[in-house]
């Protein structure tokens, strides 16, 4: 059986979509681990050391609910 390729790979640059009930902010960041569609992955905003957990939305976007 062949394992499918991850949608995002460690080190990929992606758009991080930070969402709250009334605000949505789009910033650049990077993925810290491989991930598949709808899977949670660790991400880091560019210029910031804080690590967030987000859901892979596409190969170029990760959604972080705050």
TALIN-V417619 format. One record per run of one state. SS is the DSSP state (h for helix, s for strand, l for the rest). FROM is the first residue (numbers start at 0). TO is the last residue. If there is no record, write none. Layout:
ss=<SS;SS>
from=<FROM;FROM>
to=<TO;TO>
//
This chain:
ss=<l;s;l;s;l;s;l;s;l;s;l;s;l;s;l>
from=<0;7;8;12;19;23;31;34;35;39;45;50;58;60;65>
to=<6;7;11;18;22;30;33;34;38;44;49;57;59;64;65>
//
